[in-house]
């Protein structure tokens, strides 16, 4: 009989925890800093703060990457166009290049995410490198991007790709 007094309190605690969990999953990704204006373009800033000075063109960076080995790294700030983004969390994106390879962008230490509906022009600051992406990772990325089962099953070999680990990102509005 004595224990019945605690049941409503216990249910209240569980209910509050459930509500907090649901709310936290629905939060939108917010920019880390104030907007940055460069000329007439306003950028939202994510991750580490950066400015829009000394930005390399994507073709210039790809030219450098095409001569690199898998152990080489270039620290760069580059402007590009978003081709796709992780539809589940915004935890990665690909940028278009003039070559047949897109550039896979991840975010340093999984420390920030991009909005799920992000599109358009970005400036990324970090390190660029050539990498080999495993079949398992390629299938995971395809699944995150919403590929069909047939497309996912068609991935059977690793891929040499251009990668970028961004410390900060400016997303044009």
Residue pairs with C-beta under 8 A, 6 or more apart in sequence:
28 115
29 46
29 90
29 112
29 113
29 114
29 115
29 116
31 44
31 45
31 46
31 171
32 45
32 46
32 47
32 49
32 112
33 45
33 49
34 45
35 42
35 43
35 44
35 45
35 173
36 42
36 43
36 44
36 45
36 51
36 52
36 170
37 43
38 52
41 121
41 172
41 173
42 172
42 173
43 52
43 123
43 170
43 171
43 172
43 173
44 170
44 171
44 173
45 168
45 169
45 170
45 171
46 107
46 112
46 113
46 114
46 168
46 169
46 170
46 171
47 107
47 108
47 111
47 112
47 166
47 167
47 168
47 169
48 108
48 125
48 167
48 168
49 168
50 77
50 123
50 125
50 167
50 168
50 170
52 123
52 170
54 77
55 77
55 78
55 79
55 123
56 76
56 77
56 78
56 79
57 78
57 79
58 78
58 79
58 80
58 95
58 96
58 97
58 98
58 103
59 97
59 98
60 78
61 74
61 76
61 78
61 128
62 97
62 98
62 99
62 101
62 103
62 162
64 74
64 128
65 74
65 128
65 129
65 130
65 162
66 99
68 74
68 129
68 130
69 130
70 129
70 130
70 131
70 132
70 160
72 129
72 130
73 127
73 128
73 129
74 127
74 128
74 129
75 126
75 127
75 128
76 125
76 126
76 127
76 128
77 123
77 124
77 125
78 123
78 124
78 128
78 164
79 121
79 122
79 123
80 95
80 96
80 97
80 103
80 121
80 122
80 124
81 95
81 96
81 120
81 121
81 122
82 93
82 94
82 95
82 96
82 118
82 119
82 120
82 121
82 122
83 93
83 94
83 95
83 96
83 102
84 93
84 94
84 145
85 92
85 93
85 94
85 114
85 116
85 118
85 119
86 92
86 93
86 116
86 141
86 144
86 145
87 116
87 144
87 145
87 146
88 116
88 144
89 113
89 116
90 113
90 114
90 115
90 116
90 118
91 106
91 107
91 110
91 113
92 104
92 105
92 106
92 107
92 141
92 144
93 105
93 114
93 118
93 122
94 102
94 103
94 104
94 105
95 102
95 103
95 105
95 122
95 124
95 164
96 102
97 103
97 162
101 160
101 161
101 162
102 161
102 162
103 128
103 161
103 162
103 163
103 164
104 131
104 133
104 141
104 161
104 162
104 163
104 164
105 124
105 163
105 164
105 165
105 166
105 169
106 163
106 164
106 165
106 166
107 113
107 114
107 165
107 166
107 169
108 126
108 165
108 166
108 167
112 169
114 169
114 171
115 171
118 171
120 171
120 172
121 171
121 172
122 169
122 170
122 171
122 172
123 169
123 170
124 164
124 166
124 168
124 169
125 166
125 167
125 168
125 169
126 164
126 165
126 166
126 167
126 168
127 164
127 165
128 162
128 163
128 164
129 162
129 163
129 164
129 165
130 160
130 161
130 162
130 163
131 160
131 161
131 162
131 163
132 158
132 159
132 160
132 161
133 141
133 158
133 159
133 160
133 161
133 163
134 158
135 155
135 156
135 157
135 158
138 155
138 158
138 159
139 152
139 155
142 151
142 152
142 155
143 152
